[in-house]
Amino acid sequence: MDEVDRATEVQERWLEARIRAARGIPAAASRRRDPELPGFVPDEPTADCCDGCGLLIPSERQVAMPGTRYCVECAAELERRTALDRWR
């Protein structure tokens, strides 16, 4: 992983944390889902949960976007914030 990839990953994590904070999701819940953070719980099923808010991704979205990591709301927020950051 090069420097640009690392910077992108850090920015994505920061945006995801902001989304979770805005939705009132505690940081401890996100640590359980992130294997690189202390508190990771490997047996916890997360494949169907949004990486942004932790809620279940609707099956319709999973069918339409196989492998998606975000619900519609979090994906839209992440895209909006990424687009805004590009113009700064």
Backbone as ProteinMPNN parsed JSONL, in Angstrom:
{"seq_chain_A": "MDEVDRATEVQERWLEARIRAARGIPAAASRRRDPELPGFVPDEPTADCCDGCGLLIPSERQVAMPGTRYCVECAAELERRTALDRWR", "coords_chain_A": {"N_chain_A": [[0.85, -1.166, 0.0], [0.696, 2.115, -0.958], [1.62, 5.574, -0.245], [-0.46, 7.296, -1.095], [-2.664, 5.56, -1.201], [-2.851, 4.938, 1.511], [-3.462, 7.46, 2.574], [-5.937, 7.904, 1.379], [-7.408, 5.834, 2.554], [-7.329, 6.63, 5.239], [-8.774, 9.012, 5.065], [-11.281, 8.007, 4.254], [-11.966, 6.484, 6.51], [-12.137, 8.526, 8.39], [-14.309, 9.974, 7.354], [-16.309, 8.02, 7.563], [-16.398, 7.735, 10.331], [-17.351, 10.257, 11.044], [-19.908, 10.131, 9.89], [-21.022, 8.065, 11.42], [-20.918, 9.299, 13.937], [-22.642, 11.46, 13.522], [-25.007, 10.112, 13.275], [-25.29, 9.135, 15.756], [-24.06, 6.763, 16.57], [-22.191, 4.786, 18.692], [-18.608, 4.91, 19.151], [-17.46, 2.552, 20.034], [-19.004, 0.54, 18.908], [-18.243, 0.658, 16.241], [-15.583, -0.069, 16.457], [-15.753, -2.761, 17.012], [-16.292, -3.787, 14.527], [-14.135, -3.253, 12.91], [-11.241, -4.689, 11.856], [-8.679, -3.678, 12.264], [-8.648, -2.173, 14.52], [-8.455, -1.928, 18.127], [-10.478, -4.135, 20.029], [-11.862, -5.473, 18.119], [-14.215, -7.862, 17.013], [-14.101, -10.895, 15.769], [-15.988, -12.93, 15.284], [-18.384, -11.741, 14.951], [-21.127, -11.251, 12.856], [-20.867, -9.349, 9.956], [-21.183, -8.931, 7.282], [-23.593, -8.197, 6.11], [-24.044, -5.743, 7.129], [-23.953, -2.19, 7.215], [-20.982, -0.378, 6.713], [-20.82, 2.239, 7.423], [-22.951, 3.05, 9.196], [-23.63, 0.795, 10.604], [-26.04, -0.475, 10.528], [-28.36, -2.93, 9.211], [-27.964, -3.735, 5.808], [-30.373, -3.284, 3.359], [-31.903, -6.06, 1.659], [-32.64, -5.632, -0.984], [-30.862, -3.674, -1.846], [-28.464, -5.075, -1.593], [-28.819, -6.992, -3.569], [-28.977, -5.362, -5.827], [-26.507, -4.06, -5.725], [-24.108, -5.961, -5.465], [-21.837, -6.959, -2.942], [-21.655, -4.477, -1.789], [-20.699, -2.085, 0.704], [-22.029, -0.186, 2.073], [-25.122, 1.318, 3.201], [-27.805, 2.933, 1.397], [-28.128, 5.589, 2.307], [-25.716, 6.158, 3.732], [-23.831, 5.718, 1.708], [-24.502, 7.759, -0.075], [-23.944, 9.999, 1.534], [-21.18, 9.658, 1.965], [-20.224, 9.872, -0.67], [-21.018, 12.508, -1.223], [-19.506, 13.981, 0.646], [-16.913, 13.273, -0.141], [-16.863, 14.375, -2.702], [-17.111, 17.082, -2.037], [-14.711, 17.478, -0.642], [-12.882, 17.237, -2.686], [-13.043, 19.651, -3.975], [-11.94, 21.471, -2.296]], "CA_chain_A": [[0.0, 0.0, 0.0], [1.542, 3.303, -1.033], [1.228, 6.725, 0.56], [-1.757, 7.797, -1.553], [-3.671, 4.606, -0.737], [-2.992, 5.117, 2.959], [-4.162, 8.728, 2.801], [-7.329, 7.681, 0.994], [-8.019, 4.996, 3.584], [-7.501, 7.46, 6.433], [-9.876, 9.933, 4.789], [-12.521, 7.237, 4.274], [-12.278, 6.157, 7.91], [-12.557, 9.757, 9.041], [-15.668, 10.257, 6.901], [-17.191, 7.021, 8.154], [-16.553, 8.074, 11.747], [-18.232, 11.43, 11.098], [-21.269, 9.664, 9.612], [-21.479, 7.342, 12.614], [-21.131, 10.27, 15.011], [-23.847, 12.219, 13.194], [-26.161, 9.235, 13.496], [-25.317, 8.761, 17.162], [-23.565, 5.406, 16.772], [-20.985, 4.872, 19.522], [-17.344, 4.478, 18.546], [-17.193, 1.159, 20.41], [-19.676, -0.335, 17.944], [-17.444, 0.608, 15.022], [-14.344, -0.806, 16.735], [-16.03, -4.194, 16.933], [-16.378, -4.188, 13.128], [-12.904, -2.908, 12.196], [-10.189, -5.601, 12.306], [-7.428, -2.993, 12.568], [-8.793, -1.414, 15.757], [-8.628, -2.757, 19.324], [-11.88, -4.426, 20.319], [-12.466, -6.19, 16.991], [-14.85, -9.135, 17.342], [-14.102, -11.586, 14.484], [-17.136, -13.806, 15.076], [-19.59, -10.944, 14.764], [-21.47, -11.178, 11.435], [-20.905, -7.96, 9.502], [-21.268, -8.862, 5.829], [-24.832, -7.553, 5.706], [-24.174, -4.487, 7.867], [-23.329, -1.016, 6.62], [-19.745, 0.055, 7.362], [-20.99, 3.607, 7.897], [-23.852, 3.208, 10.339], [-23.755, -0.463, 11.326], [-27.366, -1.055, 10.356], [-28.474, -3.954, 8.183], [-28.161, -3.243, 4.447], [-31.553, -3.962, 2.817], [-31.599, -7.105, 0.674], [-32.793, -5.066, -2.33], [-29.593, -3.001, -2.182], [-27.448, -6.112, -1.754], [-29.034, -7.608, -4.884], [-28.655, -4.36, -6.848], [-25.088, -3.712, -5.616], [-23.438, -7.057, -4.742], [-20.577, -6.6, -2.309], [-21.666, -3.114, -1.251], [-20.34, -1.969, 2.122], [-22.788, 0.917, 2.652], [-26.533, 1.492, 2.88], [-27.986, 4.028, 0.443], [-27.908, 6.878, 2.964], [-24.287, 6.344, 4.026], [-23.118, 5.824, 0.435], [-24.751, 9.103, -0.593], [-23.206, 10.938, 2.382], [-19.757, 9.479, 1.689], [-19.967, 10.448, -1.994], [-21.163, 13.959, -1.121], [-18.345, 14.523, 1.37], [-15.732, 13.073, -0.981], [-16.935, 15.377, -3.764], [-16.813, 18.385, -1.433], [-13.281, 17.529, -0.315], [-12.113, 17.409, -3.93], [-13.1, 21.047, -4.391], [-11.307, 22.333, -1.279]], "C_chain_A": [[0.902, 1.237, 0.0], [0.939, 4.454, -0.219], [-0.149, 7.262, 0.183], [-2.878, 6.873, -1.089], [-3.922, 4.762, 0.755], [-3.767, 6.393, 3.28], [-5.641, 8.599, 2.46], [-8.056, 6.869, 2.051], [-8.274, 5.796, 4.86], [-8.681, 8.409, 6.239], [-11.215, 9.198, 4.834], [-12.924, 6.886, 5.7], [-12.759, 7.392, 8.662], [-13.994, 10.091, 8.658], [-16.669, 9.282, 7.507], [-17.438, 7.32, 9.628], [-17.471, 9.281, 11.919], [-19.68, 11.04, 10.849], [-21.83, 8.953, 10.835], [-21.782, 8.315, 13.75], [-22.404, 11.077, 14.77], [-25.11, 11.403, 13.438], [-26.237, 8.74, 14.933], [-24.858, 7.347, 17.45], [-22.265, 5.482, 17.566], [-19.747, 4.324, 18.827], [-17.04, 3.03, 18.868], [-17.833, 0.195, 19.431], [-18.862, -0.441, 16.666], [-16.141, -0.146, 15.243], [-14.572, -2.307, 16.631], [-16.028, -4.676, 15.49], [-15.082, -3.967, 12.355], [-11.743, -3.763, 12.699], [-8.878, -4.919, 12.665], [-7.493, -2.193, 13.867], [-8.931, -2.348, 16.945], [-10.116, -2.96, 19.596], [-12.584, -5.156, 19.197], [-13.002, -7.544, 17.449], [-14.992, -9.923, 16.044], [-15.325, -12.451, 14.231], [-18.427, -13.041, 14.817], [-19.915, -10.855, 13.273], [-21.603, -9.727, 10.991], [-21.125, -7.832, 8.005], [-22.509, -8.118, 5.359], [-25.041, -6.208, 6.385], [-23.395, -3.377, 7.168], [-22.075, -0.643, 7.404], [-19.873, 1.468, 7.929], [-21.798, 3.714, 9.165], [-24.035, 1.934, 11.148], [-25.106, -1.126, 11.203], [-27.356, -2.069, 9.218], [-28.711, -3.308, 6.821], [-29.352, -3.993, 3.869], [-31.182, -4.945, 1.708], [-31.73, -6.587, -0.752], [-31.502, -4.385, -2.774], [-28.495, -4.029, -2.401], [-27.578, -6.803, -3.104], [-28.609, -6.639, -5.984], [-27.165, -4.034, -6.89], [-24.357, -4.808, -4.848], [-22.086, -6.601, -4.188], [-20.534, -5.199, -1.734], [-21.366, -3.123, 0.239], [-21.181, -0.916, 2.83], [-24.262, 0.849, 2.277], [-26.635, 2.706, 1.948], [-27.647, 5.377, 1.083], [-26.422, 7.145, 3.218], [-23.467, 6.478, 2.744], [-23.284, 7.226, -0.146], [-23.967, 10.145, 0.203], [-21.703, 10.859, 2.113], [-19.39, 10.088, 0.341], [-20.033, 11.973, -1.946], [-19.94, 14.573, -0.448], [-17.058, 14.376, 0.561], [-15.698, 14.113, -2.091], [-16.604, 16.767, -3.222], [-15.328, 18.533, -1.139], [-12.423, 17.729, -1.558], [-12.039, 18.871, -4.345], [-12.461, 21.991, -3.385], [-9.868, 22.574, -1.591]], "O_chain_A": [[1.769, 1.38, 0.863], [-0.111, 4.312, 0.407], [-0.924, 7.643, 1.061], [-3.922, 7.34, -0.636], [-5.065, 4.724, 1.208], [-4.63, 6.397, 4.158], [-6.497, 9.126, 3.172], [-9.192, 7.181, 2.405], [-9.324, 5.651, 5.487], [-9.493, 8.588, 7.147], [-12.182, 9.715, 5.394], [-14.099, 6.983, 6.055], [-13.681, 7.312, 9.474], [-14.805, 10.445, 9.514], [-17.758, 9.683, 7.919], [-18.559, 7.175, 10.115], [-18.281, 9.317, 12.845], [-20.583, 11.549, 11.512], [-22.966, 9.199, 11.241], [-22.789, 8.17, 14.443], [-23.157, 11.347, 15.706], [-26.159, 11.955, 13.771], [-27.157, 8.001, 15.286], [-25.231, 6.78, 18.477], [-21.332, 6.172, 17.154], [-19.827, 3.398, 18.02], [-16.421, 2.339, 18.059], [-17.269, -0.861, 19.147], [-18.793, -1.513, 16.065], [-15.64, -0.795, 14.325], [-13.681, -3.044, 16.209], [-15.787, -5.858, 15.242], [-14.953, -4.461, 11.235], [-11.299, -3.594, 13.834], [-8.034, -5.535, 13.317], [-6.496, -1.597, 14.274], [-9.466, -3.448, 16.803], [-10.915, -2.043, 19.408], [-13.778, -5.436, 19.299], [-12.332, -8.277, 18.177], [-15.916, -9.655, 15.276], [-15.675, -12.688, 13.075], [-19.452, -13.643, 14.497], [-19.066, -10.426, 12.491], [-22.365, -8.962, 11.582], [-21.243, -6.715, 7.503], [-22.479, -7.473, 4.312], [-26.099, -5.597, 6.237], [-22.323, -3.604, 6.607], [-22.107, -0.598, 8.634], [-19.114, 1.849, 8.819], [-21.391, 4.389, 10.11], [-24.544, 1.985, 12.267], [-25.306, -2.226, 11.718], [-26.461, -2.067, 8.374], [-29.564, -2.43, 6.691], [-29.357, -5.224, 3.88], [-30.268, -4.696, 0.922], [-31.014, -7.046, -1.641], [-31.095, -4.502, -3.93], [-27.676, -3.871, -3.307], [-26.574, -7.16, -3.72], [-27.963, -7.036, -6.954], [-26.617, -3.762, -7.958], [-24.016, -4.607, -3.683], [-21.303, -5.947, -4.876], [-19.493, -4.766, -1.24], [-21.736, -4.057, 0.951], [-21.074, -0.756, 4.046], [-24.62, 0.389, 1.192], [-25.652, 3.418, 1.742], [-26.965, 6.205, 0.478], [-25.933, 8.241, 2.945], [-22.516, 7.258, 2.693], [-22.325, 7.812, -0.65], [-23.391, 11.066, -0.375], [-21.031, 11.888, 2.041], [-18.358, 10.748, 0.219], [-19.206, 12.653, -2.554], [-19.403, 15.574, -0.923], [-16.207, 15.266, 0.583], [-14.644, 14.671, -2.394], [-15.9, 17.538, -3.872], [-14.752, 19.598, -1.362], [-11.351, 18.328, -1.482], [-11.079, 19.286, -4.994], [-12.446, 23.202, -3.607], [-9.183, 23.274, -0.846]]}, "name": "protein", "num_of_chains": 1, "seq": "MDEVDRATEVQERWLEARIRAARGIPAAASRRRDPELPGFVPDEPTADCCDGCGLLIPSERQVAMPGTRYCVECAAELERRTALDRWR"}
